Amino acid sequence: MVLFDVKHRLYYEAVNSARPKMAPVRQDRAWGYVWKTVNGETVKFWIDFRRGRYMYFEYVRKWYRVAYLQANERKSEHEVLAGAMIDLTVDGHQLLFMKGRIRRQAALAG
């Protein structure tokens, strides 16, 4: 599955996942969330601030995970290392969720 950031024209790979363990008894994790719009619906994206690099979200009764730091394929390695990365925790409030892989969707968009 693919999440497409409308503003930055960036694709994120979304992977099927189980619901993350967010019980309050686990002291080694700190969970927070941000609201995003996915295909016109408001969805809560959960973030493990302690040790995670993924955001988890539930869409149509299925859970998915997505890495929240991504770089646009059009940027050079130098720009990425200089901080030109898209942070999904802050940006990308309007997203489209579609079937497929990133390479296939990028080819269709180009």
Secondary structure, DSSP 8 states (H G I E B T S, - for coil): -EEEETTTTEEEEEEEE------TT-TT--EEEEEEEETTEEEEEEEETTT--EEEEEETTEEEEEESEE--TTS-HHHHHTT--EETTTS--EEEEESS-HHHHHHHH-
